[in-house]
Amino acid sequence: MTVLMAFPLSRTPRRFKGRNVYMWCLVIAMLFSGGLIPWYLTIRSVGLIDTIWALVLPGAVPIFNVILLMNFYRNLPKELDEAAMMDGAGPWNTLFRLYLPLGLPAIATVTLLSVVGHWNAFFDGLVLIHTPANMPLQTYINTFLLQPAQIDNMDPEMLKTLMQTSDQGLNAAKVMVSMIPILMIYPFLQRYFIHGIVLGSVKE
């Protein structure tokens, strides 16, 4: 979705009519939001509460990443686009055969940023998900508390041992478990991330 939005927005207003209007809509939507309560009421009104789509759809279009990728495409040499037009390539061929391969560093960078952002987000799951089995891992970790029923069933010696035990080991285990998926993904994207981190910094 980010790539499909960034590519046409990287065109000039002469080639993409209404480009500035769409750009202003995105910028205003990024800078101003309706607030937490309208956000929750909108998601509830379409019946997404307690489903995985409540965590996916509201953030499906990261506008900041769209702008980063758009600036990356705008800094590519215009001669490449002109050569594709001379060879008879249409917009879809230009996107998938030219801009998509050249934009792999930028795409990998914004993908990694999005993955880390979604992975560390626990508040959305806390507000939108009510069933513990459907909660994201970060939300479940942050709400992982000892139930009172478990305390009632403990004998005094076990309860005394529990009270004397530090929770630092449990917190360290939480951090390690939550880090494993990101540590598994990052090595595959690192070589792209190094080049993509300078998005838009080199001018033609």
N, C-alpha and C positions, 0 to 999 in steps of 0.2 A: 504493500500500500504506500509506503514512504517513497519507494522508487517511482511508482506510477504517478505520484503527485509532484515529485521534485523535477522529473524530466520536462513536463510541459511548462512548469513555472520557470525553468531555466532559459526558455526561449524569449526572444525579444517581443515587446508588445505588437510589433508589426507582424510577426509570424503567429502569435497567439493572441487573438482578440480577447479583450477582457482580462488579460493577465494581471494588470495592476489591481483590478477589483478583487480578484481572487486572493491576491497577495495581501491586500488590506484586511480582508475577512479573516485570513489566517493569523495575521499579526494581532488584530483586535481580540480574537478568540484566545490567543496565547497570553496576552497581557491582562485581560479582564475575564473573570469567571463569575458564574451566578452565585457561588458560595456552596457551602457544604449541604445545607438543607435542600435547596432546589436540585442539586446533584443527586441526593438520595431519593427525593420524591420522583424525579424523572426515571431513575432506574427501577424504582418500585412500580411505577405506573405501567411500565412495559413488561412487567412480570419476570424480571431477571434476578430478583432477590433469591439468595441461597442456591445460585447456579454458577457454574464456571464462567458463563458469559458475562456475568456482572463484573468479573475481574478482567475480562478480555476486551469487550467492546468499548467501554468508556475511554480507554487509553489506546485504542487501535490506531489512531493517527497522532503520533508525537510530533507536534508542529515544529518544535525546536530542531528535531532531527531532519525534518523536511527542509528547513531553511539551510542547515549545514550541508545537506546533500545537494540542494539546489545551487549553492555557491560553489561547490566542488565541480559540478557540471558546467557552470558558467565560466570557470577558469580553464576548461579544456580548450585546446586550439580550435578556432572556428573553421580552419581549413579541413579538419576531419569531417565535420558536418557537411561542408560544401562538397567534399569528395564523395560522400555517401549519396548526396542528392544527385550529383552528376552520374553516378552509377545506377540511379533509378531506385534507390532504397527509400521506402516509405517510412513514416514515423515509427511503426512497430519494429521494422527491421533495424532502423537506426538505434532504437532503444536496446533491443536484445542482442544485437551483434556488435555494437560499437560502444554505447554508453555503459551498458551493464558490465561487460568485461573490464573496461577502463576504470569503472567506479568501484571495483571490488575492495580496495583499501578503505574507501569512505563508507561503503555499505557494511563492511566488517566492523568498523569503528562504531557506527551508530547502532548496529545490532548488539554489540557487546555492551554499550551503554544502556540500551533498552533492557537487555536481559538482566544486567546487574540491578538496574532500578526496579524492575518488576520483582526480582527475586528477594530484594531487601524490603519490599513494601509489605508491611503487616497491617497497616491501618485499614486498607480497603477490605481485606478479609475479615477484620474485626467488626466492621460496620455492616457489610453486605452478606456475610455468610453466618448462618446460625447453627448449622449442623457441624459438630466437630469433625466428622468424617470428610466433609467437603472443604475444610479450612486449608489454606496454603500452609506450608511448613513453618514459615516465619510467624504467622499468626498463631499457629498451634504452639510453637515454642514459647511465644510471649504470654500465652494464656495457660501454660502448663503449670498447674498448681495442684497440690495434694488435696484430695477431696476430703471433706469432714467425715464421711462414712469410713474412710480408710483409717483415720485417726481414732475413731471410736472403737475399731476392732483391734487396736494395738494394745499389748500389755504394757504396764508401766516401764519395764526395763527397755523395751524397744522404743517407746516414746521418748525416754530420757536420752537414749543413744541418738535418736533422730535430732533432738533439740541441740545436742552437742556437736553434731556433724556440720561442718561448714558447707555452704552451697556453692563454693567456688569451683569444686570439681564438676558439679552439674552444669554450671554456667559455661565452663570450658568445653564440656562435651557438646552443649548446644551450639557453641560457636563453631566447633570443628565439623559437626554434622551439616550445618548450614553453609560451610565453605566448600565442601567437597564438590558439588556440581559445578561451581564457578571455576574451581581449580582444574576440573576436567575439561572445561570448554576453552579456557584462556590460551593454553598452548597452541591450539589449532588456529586461533585468530591473532596470535601475537605478531606474526610477520606482516599481516595486513594492518594491525593496529599501529605499528611504528610509523608507517607511511601515512595512514589516515588521520593521525592525531594532528597533522598540520593542515587541516581542512581550510581551504580558502586563503592560506597564508602566502602562497606563491602567486604573484600576478604575472600575467602575460606581458 
